[in-house]
Amino acid sequence: MMKELQESGTTILLATHDMAEAEKMATRVAILLQGKIIIIGTPREVT
């Protein structure tokens, strides 16, 4: 279902600790530390 939403251009908010999943699903990711965003970028930029 999430892949279909992604392909239709729908914005999805996905919370995961699995970077492989984030790399597969996301065009942009944010990394949080103690509840604060410390970096936003493409999966390649933040890994």
SULNORLIN-V526058 format. One record per residue. N is the residue number from 1. RES is the residue in one small letter. SS is DSSP state (~ for helix, > for strand, _ for the rest). Layout:
n->N res->RES ss->SS
n->N res->RES ss->SS
//
This chain:
n->1 res->m ss->_
n->2 res->m ss->~
n->3 res->k ss->~
n->4 res->e ss->~
n->5 res->l ss->~
n->6 res->q ss->~
n->7 res->e ss->~
n->8 res->s ss->_
n->9 res->g ss->_
n->10 res->t ss->_
n->11 res->t ss->_
n->12 res->i ss->_
n->13 res->l ss->_
n->14 res->l ss->_
n->15 res->a ss->_
n->16 res->t ss->_
n->17 res->h ss->_
n->18 res->d ss->_
n->19 res->m ss->~
n->20 res->a ss->~
n->21 res->e ss->~
n->22 res->a ss->~
n->23 res->e ss->~
n->24 res->k ss->~
n->25 res->m ss->~
n->26 res->a ss->_
n->27 res->t ss->_
n->28 res->r ss->_
n->29 res->v ss->>
n->30 res->a ss->>
n->31 res->i ss->>
n->32 res->l ss->>
n->33 res->l ss->>
n->34 res->q ss->_
n->35 res->g ss->_
n->36 res->k ss->>
n->37 res->i ss->>
n->38 res->i ss->>
n->39 res->i ss->>
n->40 res->i ss->>
n->41 res->g ss->>
n->42 res->t ss->_
n->43 res->p ss->~
n->44 res->r ss->~
n->45 res->e ss->~
n->46 res->v ss->~
n->47 res->t ss->_
//
